Amino acid sequence: MVLRRTAAFLVGRAGRRRARRGDRLPVLHRRRDSGRGDRRAHRPRGGRRPVAAQRGHRLLQRAALKILILGGTREARELARIASSERGFDVVSALAGRVRDPLLPAGQVRIGGFGGPEGLREWLAANAIEAVVDATHPFAGTISANAAAATAAAGVPLLHLRRPGWSESLGDKWIRVPDRESAAAALNTLGERVFLTIGRQGVSAFAGLAEHWFLIRAIDPPDGALPPRHELLLARGPFAVEAESALLAGHRIDVLVTKDSGGSLTDAKLTAACAAGIPVVMIDRPAPPDGATIVDTVPDAWKWLRDLVFRGQDLSSKSGETFGKGPKC
């Protein structure tokens, strides 16, 4: 008797469960049907996805685009950070290894040279690189030329990312020269005490100026011969205008020698020199490779990389080279 009552109870409970599920099913069906109708109402006619959705879907479908970013500049690090955080991009940054303690970018990092344009071409092929961004220093003319030759031989798209150079403002006293040797020659009539900020390379061009005194500022100790009368200041920017003004006054600087590197990390010295009435010997940038595609901002470089994915290999974009304004006096 007890077994029969227990069996009847279980059968009844199972029936009640099925009934409750059955009561809920029509409600769920009605909501799901209504949802499909709403979504269809918002879709474009013809059932096509919006452009943004199509592009995102293409990023998910294709293999990651393998990118090589050349350079350890701030722009190179920023582009590597953006690309490394996005799905669909596989980034390798290459640093020359000339700075003793470089600021490393996000993602994979390679340090050291490639062995000229042929070595770079072989490395691109061995690592299946699909695009190269040359974000090296504006005065790294050799690696830019090597990159242009290697990518042309390998059939790999190349973009040059160059921050805008400085331009003279009202009150500035600039003497533009084409190279370091011309800068050294210009010092004969500009004063005895020189603030030299051209980095650690090329200081030997001023080694023969025994009558001048130099305050040499660089991140690492310079290569080669140095002027006989000098003081070495190892420092990394950014620098403040107040500190630069105090440096010029404290060392009784007569003339500033620098390169047209551009950017805001080291332009405070130009503002300080303008305020003090100190002339500036400005070394011009080397010319870019023939036929180079150039942009001057990280967002433009990022757009170029995304277009490689969205448009395939159609790289008919024109050069975006522009020149920025220098710091005002």
VENCORNOR-V449047 format. One line per field, one symbol per residue. ss: DSSP state (a for helix, b for strand, c for the rest). psi: psi as a letter, one per 40 degrees, with the letter a starting at -180 (. if undefined). A space follows every 50 residues. Layout:
# VENCORNOR-V449047
ss: ???
psi: ???
This chain:
# VENCORNOR-V449047
ss: caaaaaaaaaaaaaaaaaaaaaaaaaaaaaaaaaaaaaaaaacccccccc aaaaaaaaaaacccbbbbbbcccaaaaaaaaaaaccccbbbbbbbccccc cccccccbbbbccccaaaaaaaaaaaccccbbbbccccccaaaaaaaaaa aaaaccbbbbbccccccccccccbbbbccaaaaaaaaaacccbbbbbccc ccaaaaccccccbbbbbbcccccccccccbbbbbccccccaaaaaaaaaa ccccbbbbbccccccccaaaaaaaaaccbbbbbccccccccccbbccaaa aaaaaaaaaaccccccccccccccccccc
psi: dddddddddddddddddddddddddddddddddddddddddeiiieeiii dddddddddddiihhhhhhhifidddddddddddehhehhhhhhideehd gihhiiaihhhiiefaddddddddddefheihhgfiieegdddddddddd dddefhihhhhhiiiiihiheigihhididdddddeedeeidhhhhgeae hedeeedegeeihhhhhidihiiaiiidhihhhhihiiiidddddddddd efhdihhiigdiiedeeddddddddefhihhhhiiiiiiheihhieiddd ddddddddddebfgfeiihfhihiiiii.
